[in-house]
């Protein structure tokens, strides 16, 4: 089992960058797929990026080139680097995990979720 806590959200201007962090409990973080999803008001939760337990990386097509997912296994940390932010990126961002996961792009592909961190981008 793993417990996830996101941090790093905030209010930024369009064009700015933010790095979100996801702190994971447990000793076997390297065995987990890690993903980031986001949910804007009135919209469904949508896939942002994922990193399978074996190292594969996947991105939502619309976010490729601006967002980068990474992890530091030694520190039990996951990250989402977000560059050139736009008002349309405003949402609550969640990290999610599944043991031996393949880096699914759907919410049902993950068993563990953090509480989310708010990102607001103003123009």
PyMOL commands that set and color helices and strands:
alter all, ss='L'
color gray80, all
select helices_A, chain A and resi 29-31+61-63+73-75+87-89+107-109
alter helices_A, ss='H'
color red, helices_A
select strands_A, chain A and resi 4-7+10-13+18-24+32-39+46-51+57-59+67-72+77-82+91-99+112-113+117-122
alter strands_A, ss='S'
color yellow, strands_A
deselect
rebuild
show_as cartoon
